[in-house]
Amino acid sequence: MCDQDQFEHDRLEYEARGLVTRRQFGVLLGAGVSMMLPRVAGAVTVTQSDVSITTPDGTCDAFFVHPATGQSPAVLVWPDIFGLRPAFRQMGTRLAESGYAVLVVNPFYRVKKAPTAEQGGATPIDQVRPLAQGLNEATHMTDAKAFIAWLDQQKPVARGRKVGTQGYCMGGPMAFRTAAAVPDRVGAVASFHGGGLVTQAPNSPHLQAAATRAQFLVAIAENDDKRAPTEKDALRETFTKANLPAEIEVYAAAHGWCPPDSRVYNEPLAEKAWARLLALYAKALV
């Protein structure tokens, strides 16, 4: 997960194979450059704001966006190692336009306010890896509880509806552990090119998630699967044994293919993953 040398090797390979797609307009190469994502059919009008959330360890800066009217199911979004930035604000807004109240957090708030990666998804991994290394199971759990509790207090959030959570890269284990931290609230969990979902430790994220009643979507990058070919099997076996619905698929894309500012962004496969996410939330957030 997020190994700089391996990342560069894979990026060049996937570019050579034509599996990296960057449109001429709308590609975010830096943290401050605007971008475009495919428009949402029937998009609703949304309201957005920067918010501050009190946690046991301080104050987290986050982005909250939701339909302008009514109440909607809530979704907690955990960004990848490059953190809260324009790309994830766009992704959160797009999800809100599909009918959800979306909170995108800065997981590195203990150290630095967003943006935490100067060049967005083009930032060298070595510059942001220390931020990720400062997080662990305890921070995942306490943050998840604080963020879900905050969402439950917001007027745009539908009462009595399950909450969804999704994570990218290092955010995958965070999403899994969110379900474990608040099992009575989380109904759907999605991981996109998540790293560290399966470990040999008794507190492995996949084992903790399997103790919940959530439904799962796990989208695995092809190069991650090559490096850990048994992980998908462990996930399937664990979720099947727990009798939990789980869609687990390996995508013919490189680690990081979903955020549009990624150097390995693959729009067709990112759109496929996005469609599967919406299908999961439609059936699980009831």
NUPASE-78943 format. One record per atom (N, C-alpha, C, O): x, y, z; residue in three letters. Coordinates in steps of 0.05 Angstrom, whole numbers, plus 5000, padded with zeros to 4 digits. Example, Ala and Ser with C-alpha at 12.3 -4.5 7.8 and 13.67 -1.06 7.14 Angstrom:
% residues 2
526448865156ALA524649105156ALA526449345156ALA528549345169ALA525749555142SER527349795143SER525850015157SER526850235161SER
% end
This chain:
% residues 286
501749765000MET500050005000MET501750255000MET503450285018MET501450424980CYS502750684979CYS505750674982CYS506950834996CYS507050474969ASP509950464968ASP510850624945ASP510150564922ASP512650824950GLN513351014929GLN514650874904GLN513750924882GLN516650714909ASP518050594886ASP516250404871ASP516150414846ASP514650244885GLN512850064871GLN510650214857GLN509750134835GLN509750434869PHE507650604857PHE508550704830PHE507050694811PHE511050814829GLU512050924804GLU512250704783GLU511650754760GLU513250474791HIS513550244772HIS510750174761HIS510450144737HIS508750154779ASP506050074770ASP504850294752ASP503550234733ASP505350544760ARG504150764744ARG505150754715ARG503550774697ARG507750714712LEU508850704685LEU507750464669LEU507150484646LEU507450234683GLU506449994670GLU503550044661GLU502849964639GLU501850154679TYR499050194672TYR498650404651TYR496850394635TYR500450604650GLU500250804629GLU500950674602GLU499650724582GLU502950494602ALA503750354578ALA501550174568ALA501250134544ALA499950064586ARG497849884578ARG495250034572ARG493249914565ARG495250304574GLY492950464568GLY490750444590GLY488450484584GLY491550374614LEU489650334636LEU489550574655LEU488350564676LEU490850794647VAL490751044662VAL489451244644VAL490551294622VAL487251364652THR485851554634THR485751824647THR484651854669THR486852024633ARG486752294643ARG485452464621ARG486552494599ARG483152584627ARG481852754607ARG483353024605ARG484653114624ARG483253154582GLN484553404577GLN483553624596GLN485053794605GLN480953614601PHE479753814619PHE478853674644PHE477753444644PHE479253814667GLY478153714692GLY479953534708GLY479153434728GLY482453494700VAL484253334716VAL485653514736VAL486753724729VAL485653424761LEU486853574782LEU489753484786LEU490153254795LEU491653654780LEU494453584783LEU495653694809LEU497753614817LEU494253884821GLY495253994846GLY492854054864GLY490554034856GLY493454114889ALA491354144909ALA489554374904ALA487254374914ALA490354574888GLY488654804884GLY487454834857GLY486255044851GLY487754634840VAL486754654813VAL483954534811VAL483554314821VAL482054674798SER479354574796SER479254334778SER481054294761SER477054184780MET476753944764MET473853894759MET472154024770MET473353694742MET470553614736MET470353314738MET472153164731MET468053224749LEU467352944749LEU464852914732LEU463453114727LEU464352674721PRO461852644706PRO459452734722PRO459252684746PRO457652874709ARG455252984722ARG453352764732ARG453152554719ARG452052824753VAL450052634765VAL447352674750VAL446352894749VAL446252454740ALA443652474727ALA441552534749ALA441452394769ALA439952734744GLY437952814764GLY439052914790GLY437852884811GLY441353044788ALA442753154812ALA440953344827ALA439653514816ALA440953314854VAL439453504871VAL441153734878VAL443653714878VAL439953964885THR441454194895THR442554134922THR441154024940THR445054214927VAL446354154952VAL447254404966VAL447654614954VAL447754374992THR448854585009THR451454475022THR451454245031THR453454635022GLN456054535032GLN457254735052GLN456654975051GLN458954635070SER460254805089SER462654665101SER462854425101SER464654825110ASP466854725125ASP466054715154ASP464854915164ASP466554495168VAL465654465195VAL467954375213VAL470054285203VAL467554405239SER469554325259SER468154125278SER465854175287SER469453905283ILE468253695299ILE470053635323ILE472453575320ILE468953645347THR470453585371THR470753285375THR468853135374THR473253195379THR473852915384THR475352895410THR476153105421THR475752655421PRO477352635445PRO480252735443PRO481552795463PRO481252765418ASP483952855414ASP484253135403ASP486453225396ASP482053285400GLY482253555390GLY479853635373GLY477653545377GLY480353795352THR478253895334THR478953815306THR481153895296THR477253675293CYS477653585265CYS476353775246CYS473953845249CYS477753865226ASP476654015204ASP475553825183ASP476853625177ASP473153885173ALA471853705155ALA470053865135ALA469654105138ALA469053715116PHE467353835095PHE464653685096PHE464553445095PHE462453845099PHE459853725102PHE458053835079PHE457854075075PHE456953645063VAL455253725040VAL452853545040VAL453053305044VAL450553655034HIS448053505035HIS445953635017HIS446153865010HIS443853485010PRO441653604995PRO440553855009PRO440353855034PRO439754054994ALA438954305006ALA436254285021ALA435754455038ALA434654085014THR432154055028THR431853765038THR433053585027THR430153735058GLY429553465068GLY431753345085GLY433753475092GLY431353095091GLN433352945107GLN434352705091GLN432752575076GLN436852635093SER438152435077SER439852245093SER440752315115SER440251995084PRO442051815097PRO444851935098PRO445652065079PRO446251885120ALA448952005123ALA451051815113ALA450751565114ALA453251925103VAL455651775094VAL458151915105VAL458452155103VAL459851755117LEU462451845127LEU464651755108LEU464851515102LEU466151945097VAL468251885077VAL470951925089VAL471652135100VAL472551705087TRP475351715096TRP477151745071TRP477151565055TRP478651955068PRO480351995045PRO482751805045PRO483251665064PRO484151815023ASP486651655021ASP488951805036ASP488452005050ASP491351715032ILE493651825046ILE494152125040ILE495552255055ILE493052225018PHE493352505011PHE491352685024PHE491552935021PHE489452575039GLY487752725056GLY485452875043GLY484852845019GLY484253045059LEU481953215050LEU483053435031LEU484853585039LEU481953445007ARG482953624986ARG480753664966ARG478653544968ARG481253834946PRO479153884926PRO477953644913PRO475553624908PRO479553444907ALA478553194894ALA476453064912ALA474352984901ALA476953054938PHE474952924955PHE472653104961PHE470453004968PHE472953364960ARG470653544962ARG468853494938ARG466353494941ARG469953464915GLN468353414891GLN466953144893GLN464653124886GLN468352944903MET467152684906MET464852684926MET462752564922MET465352834948GLY463252854969GLY460753004958GLY458552934964GLY461253214942THR459053364931THR457453194911THR455053204911THR458853044896ARG457552864876ARG455752664891ARG453552604882ARG456652564913LEU455052374928LEU452652504941LEU450452394942LEU453052754950ALA450752904961ALA448652964939ALA446252954944ALA449653014915GLU447753064893GLU446152814886GLU444152834873GLU447152584895SER445652334892SER443852274915SER442452064915SER443652454934GLY441652434956GLY442752354983GLY441252244999GLY445252414989TYR446352335015TYR447552575029TYR448552765017TYR447552565056ALA448752765073ALA451652675079ALA451952475093ALA453652805067VAL456352695066VAL458252855083VAL458453105081VAL459752715100LEU461952845115LEU464552725106LEU465052485108LEU466352905096VAL468952825088VAL470952945108VAL471053185111VAL472452775121VAL474052875144VAL477052895136VAL477952775117VAL478453055152ASN481353065151ASN482452875172ASN482452945196ASN483352635165PRO484252445185PRO486752525199PRO487552405219PRO488152735189PHE490652815201PHE490453075218PHE492353215222PHE488053135227TYR487453385241TYR489253415266TYR489653635275TYR490153195278ARG491753215302ARG494353355297ARG495653475315ARG495253345272VAL497853465264VAL497553715248VAL499053905251VAL495653715229LYS495553935210LYS492753955198LYS491453755193LYS491854205194LYS489354245180LYS489654185150LYS491854205139LYS487454115137ALA487454075108ALA487854335094ALA486954545103ALA489154325070PRO490254085057PRO492853995069PRO494554165076PRO493253735070THR495653625082THR497653525061THR499853445068THR496853525036ALA498653445014ALA498653674994ALA496653744982ALA500953804992GLU501254044976GLU500454014947GLU499354204935GLU500953784936GLN500253744907GLN497953544904GLN497753414883GLN496353514924GLY494153334921GLY495153054916GLY497052964928GLY493752914898GLY494552634891GLY497152604877GLY498152384874GLY498452834869ALA501052824856ALA503252864876ALA505652864869ALA502652884902THR504652924923THR506352674926THR505152454927THR508952684928PRO510552454934PRO509652314960PRO509152444980PRO509452054959ILE508451904982ILE510151955007ILE509051965029ILE512751975003ASP514452005026ASP513852255042ASP514452275066ASP512652455030GLN511952705044GLN509552675062GLN509252825081GLN507852475056VAL505452445072VAL505352195089VAL503652165106VAL507152005083ARG507151755098ARG507351795128ARG505951655143ARG508951985138PRO509052025167PRO506352095180PRO505852015203PRO504752235165LEU502052295175LEU500452045180LEU499152005200LEU500551865160ALA499051615162ALA500151435185ALA498551295198ALA502651445189GLN503951285210GLN503151375238GLN503551225257GLN502051615240GLY501151715266GLY498451615274GLY497451675296GLY497051465256LEU494351365262LEU494551065268LEU496350925259LEU492550965283ASN492450685290ASN489650605297ASN487750755294ASN489350355307GLU486650255313GLU485250435333GLU482850485329GLU486550535353ALA485250705374ALA484250965361ALA481951045367ALA485851095344THR484951345332THR482651285313THR480751445311THR482851065298HIS480650995280HIS478050975295HIS475951085287HIS478050835317MET475650785333MET474451035346MET472151095344MET476251185359THR475251425373THR474251635353THR472151765358THR475651665330ASP474751855310ASP472051765298ASP470251925295ASP471851505292ALA469351405280ALA466951465298ALA464851565289ALA467251415324LYS465051475343LYS464351765343LYS461951835344LYS466351935344ALA465852225345ALA464552325319ALA462752485320ALA465452225296PHE464352325271PHE461452225267PHE459752375258PHE460851975274ILE458151875271ILE456252025290ILE454052085283ILE457252065315ALA455652215334ALA454952495324ALA452752595328ALA456952625312TRP456552895301TRP454452885278TRP452653045278TRP454652685261LEU452652665239LEU449852625250LEU447952735240LEU449652465271ASP446952415282ASP445652655294ASP443252655299ASP447252865299GLN446153115311GLN445353315289GLN444253525296GLN445853255264GLN445453455243GLN442553425232GLN441553205226GLN441253655228LYS438553655218LYS438153535191LYS436153405186LYS440053565172PRO439753445145PRO439953145145PRO439353015125PRO440753015167VAL441152725168VAL438552595176VAL437252665196VAL437752395160ALA435252245165ALA435452085191ALA437351925194ALA433552115208ARG433351965233ARG432451675227ARG430751635210ARG433551485240GLY432751215237GLY433851065213GLY433350835209GLY435451205196ARG436651085173ARG439551005180ARG440851145194ARG440450775169LYS443150695173LYS445150885160LYS444451035141LYS447550885170VAL449751055160VAL451550895142VAL452050655147VAL452551015121GLY454550885104GLY457251005109GLY457551225119GLY459350845103THR462050955106THR463750835084THR463450595077THR465550995073GLN467250905051GLN470051015055GLN470451235064GLN472050845047GLY474850925051GLY476550855027GLY475950665013GLY478551015023TYR480450985000TYR483250945011TYR484151095028TYR484750744999CYS487450705008CYS487450645038CYS486150455047CYS488850805054MET488950765083MET486150795096MET485750705118MET484350925081GLY481650965091GLY479950715091GLY477850705104GLY480850505076GLY479450255076GLY479150135104GLY476950075113GLY481450085118PRO481249985145PRO479750165164PRO478350075182PRO479850425159MET478350615176MET475350575173MET473850585192MET474550525148ALA471650475143ALA470850215156ALA468650195168ALA472450005153PHE471849755166PHE471549785197PHE469649685209PHE473449935208ARG473349975237ARG471150165246ARG470250155269ARG470150335228THR467850505235THR465450325240THR463950375259THR465050115224ALA462849935228ALA463149785255ALA461249745269ALA465649725262ALA466149585287ALA465749775311ALA464849685332ALA466450025307ALA466250225329ALA463350295335ALA462550345358ALA461650305314VAL458850385317VAL457150185302VAL455750265283VAL457049935311PRO455749725296PRO452749765293PRO451449665274PRO451549905312ASP448649945311ASP447850155291ASP445450185285ASP449750315281ARG449150535263ARG449950485234ARG448650585216ARG452050335231VAL453150305204VAL451850075189VAL451849845199VAL450750135166GLY449449925150GLY450849845125GLY450349635113GLY452850015116ALA454249955091ALA457150055094ALA457650275104ALA458949895084VAL461849965084VAL463049905057VAL462649695045VAL464550105046ALA465850075020ALA468750145023ALA469550335036ALA470449975011SER473350025010SER474250024981SER473649834966SER475750234973PHE476850244946PHE479850254948PHE481050434961PHE481150064935HIS484050024937HIS485050064965HIS487150184970HIS483549944984GLY484349955012GLY486849795018GLY487149575007GLY488549905036GLY490949755043GLY490849675073GLY490049835090GLY491649435078GLY491649335106GLY488949245116GLY488449245140GLY487149155098LEU484549055107LEU484848785121LEU483348725140LEU486848625113VAL487248365124VAL490048345135VAL491948375121VAL490248285161THR492748235174THR492647975190THR490447855191THR494847895201GLN494947655217GLN494247705246GLN494047525262GLN493847965253ALA493348035281ALA490447985288ALA488647985271ALA489847935314PRO487047885323PRO485248125319PRO482848105319PRO486448365317ASN484948605312ASN484948695283ASN484648935277ASN485348505265SER485348565236SER482648705229SER480548615238SER482748915213PRO480249055206PRO478148865195PRO475748915201PRO478848665179HIS476748495167HIS475348325189HIS473048265186HIS476848245209LEU475648095231LEU473748265248LEU471648185256LEU474648515253GLN472948695268GLN470448765253GLN468248775264GLN470648805227ALA468348875210ALA466348645209ALA463948685208ALA467448395210ALA465748165207ALA463948115232ALA462047965231ALA464548265254ALA462948235278ALA460548425277ALA459148455297ALA460048565255THR457848755252THR455648625235THR455748385229THR453648785229ARG451448695211ARG451348865186ARG449248885174ARG453548975178ALA453649145155ALA453748985129ALA454248745129ALA453349125106GLN453849015080GLN456349145068GLN456949375074GLN457848995051PHE460449085043PHE460849085013PHE459748924998PHE462449285005LEU463449304977LEU466449334980LEU467449534991LEU468049154968VAL470949164970VAL472049164941VAL471848954928VAL473049384932ALA474149414905ALA477149414907ALA478349594919ALA478449204896ILE481349164900ILE482849224874ILE481949144852ILE485049364876ALA486649434853ALA488149184844ALA488949014860ALA488549154818GLU489848924806GLU492648884817GLU493448664823GLU494149104819ASN496949074829ASN497049014858ASN498948874867ASN495149104874ASP494949034902ASP494348734904ASP495448594922ASP492648634887ASP491948354887ASP494348174881ASP494647954892ASP495948274862LYS498348114855LYS500248094878LYS501647894882LYS500448304895ARG502248304917ARG501148154941ARG502648044957ARG498448134943ALA497147994965ALA494847834954ALA492547894959ALA495447624939PRO493447474924PRO491447324941PRO489247244932PRO492047274967THR490247124984THR488347305000THR486547215014THR488747574998GLU487147755014GLU484147735006GLU482447725024GLU483547734981LYS480747714972LYS479447464982LYS477147464988LYS481047244982ASP479946994991ASP479347005021ASP477246895030ASP481147125037ALA480647155065ALA478147325071ALA476647265089ALA477847535055LEU475447705058LEU472947545052LEU470947555067LEU472947405030ARG470547255022ARG469847045043ARG467547005051ARG471946895052GLU471446685072GLU470346805098GLU468546685110GLU471547025107THR470747145132THR467847245131THR466347205149THR467247395110PHE464547505108PHE462447295103PHE460147315112PHE463147085088THR461246865083THR460746715110THR458446655116THR462746665125LYS462446535151LYS460746705170LYS459146595186LYS460946965168ALA459347145185ALA456547195173ALA454947335185ALA456047085149ASN453447115136ASN452947415130ASN450647515133ASN455047555121LEU454747835114LEU454847875083LEU456647765071LEU453048015072PRO453148075043PRO455648225036PRO456248435049PRO457248135017ALA459748265010ALA460348224980ALA460448004970ALA460648444966GLU461548444938GLU464448504938GLU465348724945GLU466048314929ILE468948334929ILE469948284901ILE469548074889ILE471348484890GLU472148464862GLU474848594858GLU475548794869GLU476448464841VAL479048574832VAL478648734807VAL477548624787VAL479448984806TYR479149154783TYR481749164768TYR483949174780TYR481649174742ALA484049184725ALA485149474724ALA485349604704ALA485949564748ALA486849834752ALA488949834773ALA489249644789ALA490450054775ALA492650084794ALA491650194820ALA489550334821ALA493050144842HIS492450254868HIS492150554866HIS493950694857HIS489750654874GLY489250944873GLY487651034849GLY487551274843GLY486350844835TRP485050914810TRP482451074813TRP481551184793TRP481351104837CYS478751234839CYS478851544841CYS477351674827CYS480451664858PRO480351964860PRO481352094834PRO483352004823PRO479952294824PRO480652404798PRO483252564797PRO484052634775PRO484452614820ASP487052744819ASP489352554821ASP491652634823ASP488752294822SER490752084824SER492352064798SER491352104776SER494952004800ARG496651964777ARG495851704762ARG496851664739ARG494251534774VAL493451284761VAL490351274757VAL489151064755VAL489151514757TYR486251524754TYR485351384729TYR486451424707TYR483251214732ASN482151074709ASN479151134710ASN477651014725ASN478251314693GLU475551414694GLU473451184690GLU471551174706GLU473651014670PRO471650814666PRO471350624690PRO469150564699PRO473550544702LEU473450364725LEU472750514750LEU471450394768LEU473450764752ALA472550924775ALA469550964774ALA468150954795ALA468450994750GLU465551024747GLU464150754753GLU461950754765GLU465350534746LYS464150274753LYS464050244783LYS462050154794LYS466250314797ALA466350294826ALA464350474838ALA463050404858ALA464050714827TRP462050914837TRP459250804835TRP457650834853TRP458650684812ALA455950564808ALA455350344828ALA453150324838ALA457450184834ARG457049964853ARG456650084881ARG455149974897ARG457950304887LEU457650434913LEU454750534916LEU453450494937LEU453650664895LEU450950764897LEU448950534900LEU446950554914LEU449450304886ALA447750074889ALA447749964917ALA445749884928ALA450149964930LEU450349874957LEU448750054976LEU447249954992LEU449150304974TYR447650494992TYR444650484987TYR443150505006TYR443850444963ALA440950434957ALA439550204971ALA437250234980ALA440949984974LYS439749744987LYS440249725017LYS438749595031LYS442449855026ALA443349805054ALA442650035073ALA442349985097ALA442350285063LEU441850505081LEU438950555084LEU437850755075LEU437650365098VAL434750375102VAL434050385131VAL431750395139VAL
% end
